[in-house]
Amino acid sequence: MNKKTVGIVGVGNVGSTLAFTLATKNICSTLLLKDVRENFVQAMALDISQATNASKSKTVTKACLKDEEFKNCDVIVITAGIARRPGMSRDDLLLTNAKIMTSVITQIIPNNPNAVIIVVSNPLDAMVYIALKASNWSRNKIIGMAGILDSARMAHFIFEKLGYGQGQIEASVMGGHGDDMVPLADFSTVAGVRLSEVLSKEDIDDIVYKTKNGGAQIVKLLETGSAYYAPAYSTTLMIEAILEDKKEIYPCAVMLDGEYSYEDIVSGVPVMLGANGVEKIIELNLKNEQKEQFSKSIASVKELIDILKEKL
Ligand SMILES: O=C(O)C[C@H](O)C(=O)O
């Protein structure tokens, strides 16, 4: 069994679903949970530990009530922050979640010098940016989870349209995790067959629209929060790639430093994930139209970062 420790900060719907998955699937040996709600985090740790024993997994789950107990993690996932409600954009969470992110980073980094941090809180790209600035860590060690989620949503909508091919769909989304994300129909396939071979332009446009709106659709239906199964599962894939040094390629939010001709901005691009976090950034050969969409998405994230620079 591996001797890896994963820490989760924020055990709301995404954090607790992720914890349940990691513990019952034996993905790490120790799972540390942290949340400002002390009784709640203890309840989650107990419930998940009991599920773990039912599943015969050997992961040990603990609630950490003191900062110093949350230590020596190999990977830390931060889901802390408020979730949007119907009618809100992820950007509406900016200032509240930026304060929470800064405080979480300040608390956790002294006792976790070797961790790779995965940020899940929204607005995602701006939260990765602020976590990097607050920690002063190198960009390979602080990564945002969103591209896998958005690509999974796109795969779902492709399947919904086609009615076949589930499990064989490779969908690709890049850009920020916001209304201007860039679903890449040209880079998406069903068993290697390009989408344009099996779907009309109208169908593809509809898939793109639904993908961009995928999070909001669930927020509207839930009324009290946002999606959690797909975000948690997407995060699990990133954790496994890092803990097992898999060198797998996933779309993730990273700080760009010249890639795609942008710097000092966070956006979703394909990266290779391994033991050191982001080990390589892959630059796709985009068409002009895709470059324009990417640039619009970068501009939206930049607006948020400018607000943070002014107000924090
Ligand atoms: O939609 C949200 O607000 C949560 C998350 O970013 C998602 O896409 O599910």
The ligand as an ORCA input file, in Angstrom:
! r2SCAN-3c Opt
* xyz 0 1
  O     -20.684     25.921    -11.318
  C     -20.164     26.178    -10.245
  O     -20.365     27.237     -9.653
  C     -19.306     25.132     -9.555
  C     -18.272     24.539    -10.423
  O     -17.400     25.520    -10.940
  C     -18.858     23.753    -11.557
  O     -18.551     24.047    -12.721
  O     -19.603     22.812    -11.281
*
